[in-house]
Amino acid sequence: MSASFDPSPASGNEEPRVSPAAPSPSSKDWAARAVQANAPMGPGRGMLPPGIVYERAFGSNVFDADGNRYVDLAAGFGAILLGHCHPELTACIADQASRLTQSLGEVFPSTEKIVLQEILAQKMGPGPHRVILGQSGADAVTAALKTAVLATGLPGVVAFSGAYHGLSYAPVALCGLRTSYKAPFANQLNSHIHHVPYPSNWEEGQESLSEVARLLAVGDVGAVVIEPILGRGGCVIPPDGFLSSLTELARKYRALSVFDEIWTGLGRCGSLLYSRAIGVIPDLICLGKGLGGGLPLSACIGHSQVMQAWQRDDEVVHTSTFAGTPLAAAAAIRLLQILERDAIIEQTLRRGELWMEALRKRLSPLTIVREIRGRGFMVAIDLGPKAGIAAEAANRLLGSGWITSTGGGQREVLILTPPLTISDHLLMCATNALHQSLSELSG
């Protein structure tokens, strides 16, 4: 730990404090070590950009190896809902770690796993529901795809352009974000995948629904998989009525509708489930990212009638050694309690609307800004057609102490997914920092 790091940050909502000399030799050394240790993913570079390696974090603040303090507007790709090292969550994890960290999966489960499954099932609305726990969002989507095949006997899947459901072998076949993610593995993937354009307005919605209906009418599609708000594809919100029409179409042709709420669920978009907030009830829902309070955990949830498809004469299961471990399950239970107790989800919808209003007022006059969109604390700043322009913006922001991520097929969208506990003051500061960095790019 560097000498300049403050081990007792005041609130976790402090403004950035970054040395003008950053990245320092220490940070560069860590980044070089990361490149050497990592498989060389990407176009001739390591996974991590040079100059920042996380050492500690608290609340909305991240500290690098030299004690520079950043504000986290990415929050683990949206996974850190309550901020880093939330005191109640860390205490819960420490307590659970002192009692039980591992059980025997589905054979001899832990009490924590069972309680979490009961809570998730109850929160889905009219039931009964059943829950499959996993370790990642991709794991949950895989469970949903398996469930659809078992329930319908059909291998085909309708997915959408711009979609990102994870990079495991079942979900990567659905990927519509970047062809390069799946092209090398194409011969080993499901060949019964059909991609339809993800709509952003009413006209596009009607065209997409017509194409979905055509594909379903062929009779080989057992699942329609969609992000109710497109996440890494650029935080695109489909037109009103599209998602309800989509689920009706799926039911008409006896396919299962699968909503990937790995980003949109658990409060990030101002509701426990975005689908429920707009009155849509899909057959299967996938949760992940923030569910484990920072620990690996995901869930595939469906009505008992659908999940009954897993009951077969020959044993068929979807599980793994660390799926729903007591440690992660205990953290998830406490996370859900805190979200409800502190009314964080309701506040997120209101605060997110106010922040987007401020962002639009301040940033929309800039020539580089095409559109600001999103819901709650899942916000996108579309910077137009130039490939990589959002990456340029993210690098500028990082230099002044703000951590962001990018989206869109050409990395042309700046993605903002801060902790739901970020202060209003930091949101205001972030608006000013975004204005400065994007003004520089606007020329």
C-alpha positions in Angstrom: 0.0 0.0 0.0 1.4 3.4 -0.9 2.1 5.9 1.8 -0.3 8.5 0.3 -3.4 6.3 0.6 -5.8 7.3 3.3 -7.0 4.0 4.9 -10.0 5.7 6.5 -11.8 7.7 3.7 -14.3 10.1 5.1 -17.4 9.2 3.2 -16.6 7.4 -0.1 -18.0 10.4 -1.9 -14.9 12.5 -2.2 -14.0 14.5 -5.3 -11.1 13.2 -7.4 -7.5 13.8 -6.4 -5.2 12.8 -9.1 -1.5 13.8 -9.4 -0.7 15.7 -12.6 2.2 13.3 -13.0 -0.1 10.3 -13.2 0.5 7.6 -14.2 3.5 7.3 -12.0 6.3 4.8 -12.4 4.6 2.6 -9.9 1.3 2.5 -11.8 3.1 1.9 -15.0 5.0 -1.0 -13.5 1.7 -2.6 -12.3 0.1 -2.0 -15.7 3.1 -3.7 -17.4 2.9 -6.6 -15.1 -0.8 -7.0 -15.9 -0.1 -7.1 -19.6 2.6 -9.8 -19.1 0.3 -11.9 -16.9 -2.9 -11.5 -18.9 -3.6 -13.4 -22.1 -3.2 -10.7 -24.8 -6.9 -9.9 -25.5 -7.7 -7.2 -27.9 -6.0 -5.6 -30.9 -2.4 -6.0 -29.9 -2.7 -4.9 -26.3 -3.4 -6.2 -22.9 -6.8 -6.1 -21.3 -6.0 -3.2 -18.9 -5.2 0.3 -20.2 -1.9 1.6 -18.9 -1.9 4.0 -15.9 -4.5 2.7 -13.5 -4.6 -0.4 -11.4 -7.1 -0.6 -8.6 -5.7 -1.1 -5.1 -8.6 -0.1 -2.7 -12.0 1.4 -3.0 -14.7 2.7 -0.7 -18.1 4.0 -1.6 -17.9 5.9 -4.9 -14.1 6.3 -4.7 -11.4 4.1 -6.1 -7.7 4.4 -5.2 -4.9 3.3 -7.5 -1.5 1.9 -6.7 -0.2 5.4 -6.0 -3.0 6.7 -3.9 -4.7 8.7 -6.6 -8.4 9.0 -5.8 -11.0 8.5 -8.6 -14.7 8.7 -8.7 -16.2 5.5 -10.1 -18.9 6.2 -12.7 -18.6 2.6 -14.0 -19.0 0.7 -10.7 -17.7 -2.7 -11.9 -19.7 -2.4 -15.2 -22.8 -1.6 -13.1 -22.3 -4.4 -10.6 -21.4 -2.3 -7.5 -24.9 -1.1 -6.5 -24.2 0.1 -3.0 -20.7 1.4 -3.6 -17.4 -0.4 -2.9 -17.0 -2.1 0.5 -20.3 -1.1 1.9 -19.9 -1.4 5.7 -23.0 -3.6 6.2 -22.1 -5.9 3.3 -18.5 -6.3 4.3 -19.6 -7.1 7.9 -22.1 -9.6 6.6 -19.5 -11.3 4.4 -17.0 -11.4 7.2 -19.6 -12.9 9.6 -20.6 -15.5 7.0 -16.9 -16.3 6.2 -16.4 -17.1 9.9 -19.3 -19.7 9.8 -19.6 -21.3 6.4 -18.2 -20.5 3.0 -19.0 -23.6 1.0 -21.7 -26.3 1.0 -22.3 -29.2 -1.4 -24.2 -27.5 -4.2 -27.6 -29.0 -4.9 -26.8 -32.1 -3.0 -26.6 -30.5 0.5 -27.3 -26.8 0.1 -26.8 -24.1 2.7 -29.6 -22.3 4.5 -28.4 -19.1 2.9 -28.9 -20.5 -0.6 -32.4 -21.7 0.2 -33.4 -18.4 1.8 -32.1 -16.4 -1.2 -34.0 -18.6 -3.7 -37.2 -18.1 -1.6 -36.7 -14.3 -1.5 -36.0 -14.1 -5.3 -39.0 -16.3 -6.1 -41.3 -14.2 -3.9 -40.2 -10.9 -5.5 -41.1 -12.1 -9.0 -44.8 -11.5 -8.5 -47.6 -14.0 -9.1 -46.1 -17.4 -8.8 -45.0 -19.8 -7.8 -41.5 -19.4 -9.2 -38.4 -21.5 -9.2 -34.8 -20.3 -9.2 -31.5 -21.6 -10.6 -28.5 -19.8 -9.1 -25.2 -19.4 -11.0 -21.9 -17.5 -10.9 -22.2 -15.0 -13.6 -24.7 -13.3 -15.9 -23.6 -15.5 -18.8 -24.3 -18.5 -16.5 -27.9 -17.3 -15.9 -28.4 -16.8 -19.6 -27.1 -20.3 -20.3 -29.5 -21.7 -17.7 -32.4 -19.8 -19.5 -31.4 -21.2 -22.9 -31.2 -24.7 -21.5 -34.6 -24.2 -19.9 -36.1 -23.1 -23.2 -34.8 -26.1 -25.0 -36.1 -28.5 -22.3 -39.6 -26.8 -22.3 -40.1 -26.4 -26.0 -37.8 -29.0 -27.7 -36.7 -26.3 -30.2 -33.1 -25.2 -30.8 -33.7 -21.8 -32.4 -33.3 -18.5 -30.7 -34.2 -15.0 -31.7 -31.7 -12.4 -30.4 -31.1 -8.7 -31.2 -28.5 -6.5 -32.8 -26.2 -4.8 -30.2 -27.0 -7.5 -27.7 -24.4 -8.7 -25.1 -25.4 -11.6 -22.9 -21.9 -12.8 -21.9 -19.1 -14.7 -23.5 -19.6 -18.2 -22.4 -20.4 -20.6 -25.3 -24.2 -20.5 -25.1 -24.6 -16.7 -24.7 -21.8 -15.7 -27.1 -23.8 -17.2 -29.9 -26.4 -14.5 -29.2 -23.9 -11.7 -29.3 -24.9 -8.9 -31.6 -22.5 -6.3 -30.2 -19.3 -7.3 -32.1 -18.9 -10.1 -34.6 -15.3 -10.5 -33.5 -16.4 -11.8 -30.1 -17.8 -15.0 -31.6 -16.4 -15.3 -35.2 -13.4 -17.5 -34.2 -15.7 -19.9 -32.4 -18.5 -20.0 -34.9 -18.2 -23.6 -35.8 -18.7 -24.7 -32.2 -21.7 -22.5 -31.5 -25.5 -22.9 -31.9 -26.2 -22.4 -35.6 -29.9 -21.7 -35.0 -29.5 -18.1 -34.0 -31.5 -15.3 -35.7 -30.7 -11.6 -35.1 -33.3 -8.9 -35.4 -32.6 -5.1 -35.2 -33.0 -3.7 -31.7 -35.5 -0.8 -32.2 -35.2 2.7 -30.8 -38.5 4.1 -32.2 -42.0 3.1 -33.1 -41.3 2.5 -36.8 -38.2 0.3 -36.1 -40.3 -1.5 -33.5 -42.9 -2.5 -36.0 -40.3 -3.7 -38.4 -38.6 -5.8 -35.8 -41.8 -7.3 -34.6 -42.7 -8.3 -38.1 -39.3 -10.0 -38.5 -39.7 -11.8 -35.2 -43.2 -13.0 -36.2 -41.8 -14.3 -39.5 -39.0 -16.2 -37.7 -41.3 -17.7 -35.1 -43.7 -18.9 -37.8 -41.1 -21.2 -39.2 -41.5 -23.3 -36.1 -38.0 -24.0 -34.9 -37.6 -21.1 -32.3 -37.9 -22.0 -28.7 -36.6 -18.7 -27.1 -36.7 -15.0 -27.7 -33.9 -13.4 -25.7 -33.7 -9.6 -25.2 -32.2 -7.0 -22.9 -35.3 -4.8 -22.0 -32.9 -1.9 -22.2 -29.9 -2.5 -24.4 -26.8 -2.3 -22.1 -23.4 -2.5 -23.7 -25.0 -1.8 -27.0 -25.5 1.8 -25.9 -28.4 2.0 -23.3 -31.1 2.0 -26.0 -34.7 2.0 -24.7 -37.2 0.3 -27.0 -40.4 2.1 -27.9 -43.4 1.8 -25.7 -45.4 -1.4 -26.2 -42.6 -3.2 -28.0 -41.6 -5.5 -25.1 -45.2 -6.5 -24.4 -45.9 -7.2 -28.0 -42.7 -9.3 -28.2 -43.7 -11.5 -25.3 -47.2 -11.9 -26.8 -45.6 -13.0 -30.0 -43.4 -15.5 -28.3 -46.4 -17.0 -26.4 -48.4 -17.2 -29.6 -45.8 -19.4 -31.2 -45.0 -21.3 -27.9 -41.5 -19.9 -27.5 -40.2 -18.7 -24.2 -39.5 -15.0 -23.7 -36.2 -14.4 -21.8 -35.5 -11.0 -20.4 -31.8 -10.4 -19.6 -32.1 -8.0 -16.6 -28.5 -8.4 -15.6 -28.0 -4.7 -16.0 -31.5 -3.3 -15.7 -32.6 -5.3 -12.6 -32.0 -4.8 -8.9 -32.6 -1.0 -8.9 -30.1 0.3 -11.4 -33.0 1.5 -13.6 -35.2 2.6 -10.7 -37.1 -0.6 -10.2 -36.4 -4.1 -8.9 -37.2 -5.4 -12.4 -37.6 -3.0 -15.3 -40.0 -5.5 -17.0 -42.3 -5.3 -14.0 -42.2 -1.5 -13.9 -43.6 -1.4 -17.5 -46.1 -4.2 -16.9 -44.5 -7.0 -18.8 -44.1 -10.5 -17.5 -41.6 -12.6 -19.5 -41.3 -16.4 -19.0 -37.7 -16.2 -17.7 -35.7 -13.5 -16.1 -31.9 -13.4 -15.7 -30.2 -11.5 -12.9 -26.5 -11.0 -12.2 -24.0 -8.2 -11.8 -25.0 -6.6 -8.5 -26.9 -9.5 -7.1 -24.0 -10.8 -5.0 -23.0 -7.4 -3.6 -19.6 -7.6 -5.3 -19.4 -11.4 -5.2 -20.0 -13.7 -8.2 -23.7 -14.7 -8.2 -26.5 -14.8 -10.7 -30.0 -16.2 -11.1 -32.4 -17.6 -13.7 -35.9 -17.3 -12.5 -39.1 -18.7 -14.1 -42.6 -19.8 -13.2 -42.8 -23.3 -11.8 -44.7 -24.5 -14.8 -41.8 -23.6 -17.1 -39.1 -24.8 -14.7 -40.9 -28.1 -14.4 -39.2 -29.0 -17.7 -36.0 -29.8 -15.7 -37.8 -32.8 -14.1 -37.0 -35.7 -16.4 -36.5 -39.4 -16.3 -32.8 -39.1 -17.0 -30.8 -36.7 -14.8 -30.3 -33.3 -16.3 -28.9 -30.4 -14.2 -27.4 -27.0 -14.5 -25.1 -26.3 -11.5 -21.5 -25.8 -10.6 -19.3 -26.1 -7.5 -19.5 -22.4 -6.6 -23.1 -21.6 -7.8 -24.9 -19.9 -4.9 -22.2 -20.3 -2.3 -23.2 -19.4 1.3 -20.9 -16.4 1.1 -22.4 -14.9 -2.0 -26.0 -15.9 -1.0 -25.6 -14.2 2.4 -24.3 -11.0 0.7 -27.3 -11.0 -1.7 -29.8 -11.4 1.1 -28.3 -8.4 2.9 -28.1 -6.4 -0.3 -31.8 -6.9 -1.0 -32.6 -5.9 2.6 -30.6 -2.7 2.3 -32.2 -1.7 -1.0 -35.6 -2.1 0.4 -35.0 -0.6 3.9 -33.3 2.5 2.6 -35.7 3.0 -0.4 -32.7 3.2 -2.7 -34.4 1.9 -5.7 -37.2 4.5 -5.6 -34.6 7.3 -5.1 -32.5 6.0 -8.0 -35.3 6.6 -10.5 -35.9 10.2 -9.2 -32.2 11.0 -8.9 -31.4 9.5 -12.3 -34.1 11.6 -14.0 -32.7 14.8 -12.4 -29.2 13.9 -13.4 -30.1 13.2 -17.0 -32.0 16.5 -17.1 -28.8 18.3 -15.9 -26.6 16.4 -18.4 -28.9 17.3 -21.3 -29.0 20.9 -20.3 -25.2 21.1 -20.0 -24.0 18.8 -22.7 -26.6 18.8 -25.5 -25.3 22.1 -26.9 -21.9 20.4 -27.6 -21.6 19.4 -31.3 -20.0 16.0 -30.3 -23.1 14.9 -28.3 -25.7 13.2 -30.4 -28.1 12.0 -27.6 -28.3 11.5 -23.8 -30.5 8.6 -22.9 -31.1 6.0 -20.2 -33.1 5.3 -17.1 -32.1 5.6 -13.4 -28.3 5.3 -13.1 -27.9 3.5 -16.4 -27.0 6.5 -18.6 -25.5 6.7 -22.1 -23.9 9.7 -23.9 -24.0 9.0 -27.6 -21.0 10.7 -29.2 -21.9 10.0 -32.8 -20.6 7.9 -35.6 -16.8 8.2 -35.1 -15.4 4.8 -34.1 -13.6 4.9 -30.7 -14.7 8.4 -29.8 -16.1 7.3 -26.5 -12.8 5.6 -25.6 -11.1 9.0 -26.2 -13.5 10.7 -23.9 -13.1 8.0 -21.3 -9.3 8.4 -21.3 -9.6 12.2 -20.9 -12.0 11.7 -18.0 -9.7 9.2 -16.4 -6.9 11.7 -16.5 -9.0 14.0 -14.4 -10.1 11.3 -12.0 -13.3 10.0 -13.4 -13.8 6.3 -14.3 -16.3 5.5 -17.0 -16.9 2.7 -19.5 -17.9 2.6 -23.2 -20.5 0.9 -25.3 -21.9 0.6 -28.8 -20.6 -1.5 -31.6 -17.9 1.1 -32.4 -17.3 2.3 -28.8 -19.0 5.5 -29.7 -21.2 5.7 -26.5 -20.0 6.7 -23.1 -21.6 4.6 -20.4 -22.3 5.9 -16.9 -23.4 3.4 -14.2 -22.3 4.9 -10.9 -23.1 3.3 -7.5 -26.7 3.9 -6.5 -25.3 5.5 -3.3 -23.3 8.2 -5.1 -23.9 11.7 -3.7 -25.7 14.5 -5.5 -22.6 16.6 -5.1 -20.5 14.1 -7.1 -23.1 13.9 -9.8 -22.9 17.7 -10.2 -19.1 17.5 -10.3 -19.3 14.7 -12.8 -21.5 16.8 -15.0 -18.9 19.6 -15.0 -16.1 17.1 -15.7 -18.0 15.6 -18.6 -18.6 19.1 -20.0 -15.0 20.0 -19.9 -13.7 16.7 -21.4 -16.4 16.6 -24.2 -15.8 20.3 -24.9 -12.2 19.6 -25.6 -13.2 16.8 -28.0 -15.7 19.0 -29.7 -12.8 21.3 -30.7 
